[in-house]
């Protein structure tokens, strides 16, 4: 239901930021925004095409320079102004004087179709760790998820259930986009785990030494693989440790492996496989196995396992592709609806339960 009259609210989080987004919606939204908007050139918003960006000013005196655009079939206007509290207050006061009801931050946005999801998307957008994540959140801010939720209410139950299940499957990705996926590097000592972490991260985060057992604690590095945020974790080499400090490191490594989204098991291709290697292969049946030190003469055939040289950089791109394929096997297409908050999953689960009943 489109609101009668016009209401205005701030979609972006509070505080000082580069840009704030003020949302005006309702049957009179365009007329109210047009009354407050002073275009730099051309006619006002009332005769502006939907989706066309317009530059102008809003507010008393010189006002604030803004970009305004009519959206959603002509019943809503987006105003992008400077992000400081004074600039936002100036714009809101001008809209109030033109006839809009000004709603407190976070209040009333839910009554506008998709606007609550839109507000959440804008809030998370400020923390997007990669461009790819930002693109998905921008799609949700552009009603991808809100429109899909509306469509779920209309089709027959079988079609609706299929759509809900598809969204719930995508939520596994959406809920991880900001924090990223955790990838733990495992293997016996001195197979090159620290060197591989540094090579994938693009900088020296972990200490590399020839002496086995150098890594005693979990060392992490944030990076992006295939556009997705990933936390790489270098862990202590797995072996029977006599030294109490090394034993503690092995224990922490095992905890890290259990919590990781993916374990990358690193083997040294330049040495014959050891009994410890074979035990690790049996202990991590779901791991992505990597044959390291491919720049040296091979002691065994890696087969279909990715071969890399952490020291020289060989095979790193292919390894990154393999890691991403395990973490995000079915990435959403551009413009797809992606639930990205636990609240969205709860709403979808409630929809599903009603359909089944």
N, C-alpha and C positions, 0 to 999 in steps of 0.2 A: 504494500500500500504506500503510494507516494504521499508525503506530508502535504497538507494544505498550507498555503502561505509560504514562508521561508524560514529556515533555521540555519545557523552557522556554528561550526565548532572547529577546533584545532585537531588535526589528525596526527601530527608529529609529536614526539615526546616533549615534555616541558624542559626548560633550561635554555642555555644559549647554544645555538647551532647556526650553521651557515644559512640554512633555508628552513622555513616553516611552511606547512601546507594547511591552508584554511579551506574547509569544505562548506559550501553553501548548497542546500538542497530544498526541494519542495516545488509546488506548482508555480510559485512566484519567484523562484530562486534566480532565474536569469534577469527578471525585471529589477529585483532588488540589487543584485550585483552590478547591473548596468548603471543603476542610479548612483552607485558609489564609485564606479570605475571611470577614470579619465584617460582615454587612450592617447598614446603619443601621436598616432596618426590614424586616419580612417574613422569609420563610424563605430558605435558602441557595441557591447556584447549582445544586445537584443537582436542584431542582424548579423552576428558573427556565425560562421559555419561551425558545426560541432567538430571538436578536435583541433581547431585552429588556435595556435598560441598567439595571444595578444599582449603587447607590452604597454604598460600605462602606470598610473599612480592611483593610490587609494589613501584617503586620510586628510585631515585638516591641514591647511597651509600647503607646504610642498608635498606633504604626505610621504608615503613610502613607494619606491619603484617596485612594481610587481609584474608577474606574468600571470595572466588569467586565461582560462580555457573553458568553454562550454562542453560538458560531457554528458554521457548517459541519456542520449536521445533528447537533450534539451531541457531536462528538469534538474540539472545540477551544474555547479560551477566550481572549478578548482582554482584557488588563488595561491600562488607561490610568492611569498614575501621574504624579507630578511628574517633571520631566525631569532633575533634578540627579543626579549619580552616587550620592550617599548614599541618595536615595529609591529609585533603581533597585536598588541593592545590598540595601536593606532588603526589597524585594518579592521579589527572587530568593532571598534567604536563607530567607524564609518558605516559598516554594514548594519549595525544596530540603528543608527540614525536613518538609514534608508528603509528600515522596516523589518529587518531580520531578528528573530529571537536568538539571542546568544546563549548557548548552552555551556555550562562548566566543562572543563576538560574531562573527557571520558564519559560524560553524561549525555544520553540521548543519541549517541552515534549508532547504537544498535537498531534504532527504529528505521534508519535508512537502509535499504536493501544492500547488503554486502559491506556496509560502511565499517562495521565492527571488525570484520576480517581485514578490511582495507587499513584500518588504523593499526592493527597488529602487524600487518605487513610493513607499513612504513616504520613502525617502531623497530622491528627486527632488521629492516634494511640498513639502519644506522650501524648495525653490528655485523653486517655481512662480511665474512672473511675473504671471499673470492668474488670475482666478477660473475662466475656461473651461478653462485648462490644468489647474488644480487638480481640477476636476470629472472630467476624463479620467483623471488619475492616480488619483483615488479609485476610479473604476470598475475600474482595473487592480488596485488594492489589494483590491478586493472580488471578485477572481478572474475578471474578465472575460477577460483574456488567458490565464490559467492554464487555465480551463475550456475555452476554445476550442482550446488546444493539446492538451488531453486528447481532445476530440472529433475532432481531425484523425487520431488514431491509429485510429479506429474505422470511418469510412465507406469505401465502395469508392473506388479511386484517382481516378476522375473527379471525384467530389464533394470528395475531400480536396484535390486539386490546385486546384480552384476556391476552396476556403477558404484555402489557403496563398497563392494569388495575391492574394486580397482583403486578407489581412493584410500581405503585402509592399507592396501599394499604400498601405495606411494607414501603414506605417512611414515613408514619405516625410514624412508630417506628424508622426508621433510623435518622430522623431529631431530635429525642429526646434523642438519646443514650448518648450524651456527657453531656447535662445539666440535664437529668433525668426527672422523673415524679414527680409531686407535689401532696402530699396526705395531706388533712386537717382533723384534728380530731375535731369533733363537738359534742356538747351535753350540757346539762344544767350543772351548777356548781357542782363540787365535785363528778362527776361520775367516775373519774379516768383517765381523758384524759392525764394529765401530766405524771402519772405513766405509762400509756400505751406507750407514746412517748419514755420515758426512757427505757422501757423494749424492745421495737422494735429496738431502736438505739443501745442498749447494753451499755449505759453509762448514767449518770445523767445529762441531758441537761436542763431539766425543773425543777423548784422548786415545790416540792410536800408538801402540807400542808392540814390540815383538814378543815381549814376555807374556806368557799365557796368564789369564786371570786378572788382567789390568782393570777391566770394568767391574766394580764392586757394587755399585748402586745402579738404579734405573736412570738412564740419561734420555731425556726427551727433546724432540725438536719439532716445531710446527712448520708445515710446508703445505703445498698444494700439488696434487697429482691429478692430471686430467681436468683441472678446474675445481676439484673437490678438496675441502680442507682435510688434512690428515695429520695426526700426531704420531710421529715415529718414536719408538721406544727401543733403545739399545739396552740389552740386559746382560747380566753376568753369564759367562760361559758355563754350560751345564756339564758338571762332572762331580765325582765324589770329592768333596772339599774337606780337608783336614783343618785348615786354618779357620778359626771362628768367624773372622771378618768375611772371608770368602764364602763361608757357609751361609752367612746371613744374606750375602748378595745373591746366592743361588736361590734361597728361599723367596726373596723379593722378586727375582726373575720368574719363578713359578707362579707367583700371584699375578704378575703382569701378564703372563701368557694366558692365564685363566680369564682375565678381564678383557683381553683384547678382542677386537672385532675380527682380526686376522693375524695369524702367526706366520711369519716368513722364516722358514727354516733354512739357514745358510750352511752349505757344505763346501769344503775345500776341494775343488776339482783337481788340484795339482798333487794331491796325496791320495793314496788308496783309502777307500772307505774303511772306517774303523768299526769296532763293535759298538762304540758309543754312538757313532753316526747311525748305525742300523737300529739301535734302541730308540734314538730320537725319531727316526722315521716311523717306527711302530707307535711311538707315544704321541705323535702329532699327525694322525691320519688325514686331517683336514687342512694341514698347513700348505702354503705355497712354497714349494721347494726350489731353491736357487743354487746353482753351481757357480761359486765364486772363483776368482783367480784364473779366468779363461785366457789371460795373457801369458800364462805359463804352460809348459807341456802338460797335456791331460793324462791323468792316471786312470781315468775311467770315463765311460761314455755317459754324457748327461741326458741323452735321449730327448724327450719333450720338455724337460725342465729348462727354464730360462738360464742362460749362461751369461755371466757378467764379469767385468773386471772393475771392482770398486776403486782400485788404485788408478787405472787408466781411463775409466769411464765407458768402456765397451758395454753394450747391451742394456744401459740404464733406461733408455726410452721404452724398450720392449718390456722391461720389468715393471715400469710405472704403469703401462697399459695393462699388464697382467694383474697388478694389484687392484687397479680401478675396476677391472672386470669382475673381481671377486667381491669388492665392496659395494659397487653399484651395478649389478648385472642388467638392470632394466631402467636406464635413465629416462625421465619424462621428456616427451617432445616439447619444443617451444610452445608456449601458450597453454600448457596443460595445467589442470587443477591439481594442486599439491597441498594437502593438509600439513601445517607446520607447527601447530601447537597441540598440546595434550587436550585442550578444550575441544578442538576440532574432531579429534578421535572419539571423544565422549559423545559429541553430537551425532556423529556418524553411527556409532554403536547403538545409540538410542533409536535412530532411524531404522537400523537393521532389525532391532528387536521388534519394533512395531510392525515391520513388513512381515516378519516370520509369524507373529501372533495373528 
